[in-house]
């Protein structure tokens, strides 16, 4: 305690000494004079403090450490149920551990986990059947499989099996590892073992030691091995609605070892993504997780599409949907086949497969870390660890295969005043938030709704086949049609009283279909952070911003 008080008393002098030391190091390594390096450090520190204060003023202080959880008394009727709070530390950890086992097993009823094809190609398999899929020689004889299973298997083969995409280099040099550490944020949570980013940053001046750490990682990714230390993760749980920790509305973030995360980010997040972009394996409809693309790009595309629909007075059907627990339902073996298709080495995919199969998940709450873990020794634990540096790439590859198969559906055709200029697409997505379109010049709303029913069901089945599921409660659609006033002025209908409906059958739901909510064309529903109404008004967005 005395040492703590002494440090607090002399905090400014200690911080100034630290910055002087950093400035000397930067001057040596980046060919700067010490005064310039010190000015850069001080400017960065001032900016950090400024934006930290602005964040506190704008958003307020958010305490996200989970000290309680609200459990529904009637899980079958979430909207109308009452809730019971679990407050005791041991009971809280036990409940969250049990729920974690269930959460990561949600993809168990899907074809590649428990279907007929799973008997020869399980969720953690890496065998000759995987090679057959890549080479386009997989034999479906004696395997009962749906159309979507055939489509996904076909979509995972090399674009040209006679010329597979070149394997990327998975070696990480000492200089590259040092650069990865330099660009990491010391405050980023990580490492159940305690070897956090701050420790690695403190080693930046010891290139030889960083080289040894990189060599150890290179050995693992070259020979398909893992470190025991890598096979343990902790999971903080963050309520999706701050201050309201409903059991069904918490986000699980996986904290893995810092060195492992930096390596996965480099190999899968950067090099594999670059290879996939270079060889055209990422579909243009996917805007998420890609360099040079932003969520606002998908929003702008949606705004322009609505504008053209109004200008051309076209009937249209627009279906917005969201995948449930996107990253936590990806099937590891299927994701690794897609990674190899894009150029990842087989040993590197074996390393990640082994990690995912052996991983032990410990829950972290305000009371500390749980003493028991959930893992594959009890039941299937699927997913690819949301929050780690590789997960975004795996979903981009997965969704791109799905979008390729969706090209076979009707989609939307936009026309320009020049007849030879048209634009056609099925939809667009930012990560798992997807919009599907159906329209064509001369196509009436009645036909568009019928075709959209088929298109949306097709998307749901493809998603189910890859391990995912639509959150039908968050799906909604618009039906756009036109009428003329007595004066001959065209007006967009509200879209409430024409009798059209869309019903989807959940592939996990036992054959029953559920109605999808339809909104008025004058109503702007939130997608990707904005509220765009088909008729072009911004009233809902304006009201939200006034709050």
C-alpha positions, 0 to 999 in steps of 0.5 A: 500500500505504501508503494502504491501511495508513493507511485500515485504521489509521484505519478507525473514525474514517473510518467514524464520519465517513461515518455523520455525513455520512449522518445529515446527508443523512437529516436533510435528505431525510427530515425527521428530526433528525440525532441520530435519523438517526444512531441509526437508522444505528448500529442498522442497522449493529449488526443487520447485523454481528450477523446476519452473525456468526450466519450464519457460526456457523450455516452456516460460511464458504462459498467459492463462487468456482469454482477447479475443476470436476469433469467426468464421465468417463461423462456417460451414467451420472452415478450411477456414473461417475468424475470428473476435476478441471479445475484450470488457469485457461485450461482451466477458462474454456474448458470453462465457456464451452463448457458455457454455450453448451450449457446455454442451448441446451437449449430448441432442440429445442422447438416454438417454436425449431425446430418448424414454427411457429418458421419464422414465430415464432422465439425472438426474433421480434416481428412481426404474428404476435405481434399475431395471437396476442394478438388471437386471430386466429392462423391455423394453416393449413398449420402442423403443430402439436401440441395443446399448441402450440395450447393455449399460443397460445390461452392467450397471447391477451388475455382479451377481444381487443376490450378489451386490457389497458391498457398500463402506464406505463414512464416512470421519474422521477428521484425513482423512480430515486432511490428504487430506488437508495436501496433497493438493496444496495451489496454486491450484485454487478453491472455488468461495466462497473464501474458498480456499486450503490455508484457509484449510491448515491454519486450520491443527493445529485445528483438532476439527474445521477440524472435524466439516467441515468433519462432515458437508460433511459426513451429505451431503453424508449420506443423499443425501443433498448439501450445497448452497455454493457447487452449484456455480462454476467458469470456466476459459477457456484455449486456446488449442493452446496458444495465439490463442483463437479460440472459438471452441478450448478452454478447460473449466475447472471447479473450485469447492469448495475446501472441495467438491473437496477433498471429491469427490476425496476421495470418487469417485476418490480413494475409488470407484476406488479401489472398481471397481479395486477389483471387476474387473469392469474396463476393461484392455483396459482402461489405463487412471485414474488408479493406476499403469497405464500410457499413456506410457503403451498404447504407448508401447503396440502400439509399440509392436503390430506394431513390431509383425505385421511386424515380422509376415508379417500380414495384419492389419487395425488400427483405431485411434479416439478421443472423442469430449468433453469427460467429458462434455458429460457424462450423470449424471444419467447413470454415477451414476448407474455405480457408484452404480454398483461399490459400491458407496452408493445411498445417495452419488450419490444423492448428486452428482446428485443434485449438477450437476442439480443445478449447476450454471456456471460463466465464468472467463476471464482476466476481472473478473467473469461474473455476469450471469451464465448458468444452467439447468434452461435454457436448459440441462447442462450435463457432470460431471465437468471436472477438479474435482476429481471424473470425471476421475473415471466416465469416466473410468467406462463408457468406461469400459462398452463400451469396454466390449461390444466391446469384441463381435467384431472381434478385433485383434489376435496376435500369438506367435511361440508357437501355444497355445500362443495367445493374443487377444484384441479389442483395448486400450485407455488412457482416451478418446484417443482410438486405435482399432485393426483388424488383424488375421493371414491369414486375408487379408487387404480387409476383415480387412477394411470391418470388421474395418468399422463395428467395428469403427461404433459400437464404435461410436454408443456405444459412442453416446448412453452414451452421447459422440461423435467421433471427426471425423476430428481427427480420422484416420486409417492405412491399412497395407498390404505386397508385395514381390520384384522381389528378394523375399523380403517382403515390407510393402505397403505405403497404398495410392493407393489400393482404400480402404476407411472407412466411418463413419456415425455420429449418430447425423449427419442426416444419412450422412457418412463421409470419415475417413482420411487415412495416409501412413504407413510410416507416424507417426501421433501424438497419446498420445504425440508420433508419431509411424509409422506402418513401424517402422520408427521414422522420424516424431518423430525425426523431431518434437523433433528437433523443 
